[in-house]
Amino acid sequence: MLMRLGRDVIAPLLALATVAALTATMASAQNLDAGKPPEKLFADGCTACHKSPRGLAKGRMSLMLSWYLTDHYATSSDTAKALAAYLQSVDGPPPGAAAKPGAQSSKSAPRQPKPVTSR
């Protein structure tokens, strides 16, 4: 019995060819940010809106900052982790802002409670 080329044969072959083409396309995709130091990642992707990395971490936990960067800015979770670590490493007071000897602290002393008076 001869096999007739019809929908039963052509449809699976077409599906197989489509899957093969998509797989080849995905395999050739590259992460262009892979291997770049975090300073370079910041310079390439963030300086359009941010002049400095200082203060961008704002005391956030590393995991939360990494998730945020992965969702919104980074091309991979590894890139986001490296960028988060960099932002946290530079997050702190600006240079020269160290307290000078004899200067008052920016934190005020705790107040003493007012005495309770009875009427």
Protein Blocks (a to p, Z undefined) as FASTA:
>chain_A
ZZdddfklmmmmmmmmmmmmmmmmmmmpccfkgopafklmmmmmmmmmmmbfghklnopa
fklmmmmmmmmmpmbfklmmmmmmmmmmmgccdehiaccehiacfbdcdddddddddZZ
